């Protein structure tokens, strides 16, 4: 009798455990689905850049510049000093610090220029910035991250080349890009998820809009 009771109890708890796991898994699936649907709704309410330009009284943007706010996770397009449109942006995994060396996974802070544009990048499009700038170099020299020789070489690149070398002790290949093949998932998340190695990421649709109004030499300020 005791053996039968043990089997019945074991069978009951096994069924109960399976049922609880199914309920929990179903709850997670419904939550994720709800989050994505909410994100889709938010994106559907967004005004296209072409319409934003017209609403601001312009037919086209001629003197575009970009201001990126790390605290508010936004990338904003300006025509001179007039705000045209803002986008939600994701940054490097190390959001607490400004970029200072290779591998720190942080986004730099300072004033940069778009130095090259890649339309066949793994993250859809890539607007590379001329990081490190003179201030980044001077700070790296002061901290001993780069030598005087490396500083002189980077300074030469800064003044006489479009983009600095890709590999430096201060890090490199920093820019503004899309999400790539996982765009549909990440663009519909209604919360911020910082996942890059230091670059600034927006959705594929947003990088397409930004690409349409910028060029090499466009100023980008990261705060």
ABEGO torsion letter per residue (X at the ends): XAAAAAAAAAAAAAAAAAAAAAAAAAAAAAAAAAAAAAAAAAAAABBBAAAAAAAAGBABBABBBBBBBAAAGBBBBBBEABBABBBBBBBBABAABBBABBGAGBBBBEBBBBABBBAABAAGBBBBBBOBBAAAAAAAAAAGABBAAAAAAAAAAAAABABBBABBAAEBGBBBBBAEAAAAAAAABABBBBABAGBBBBBAAAAAAAAAABBBGBBBBBX
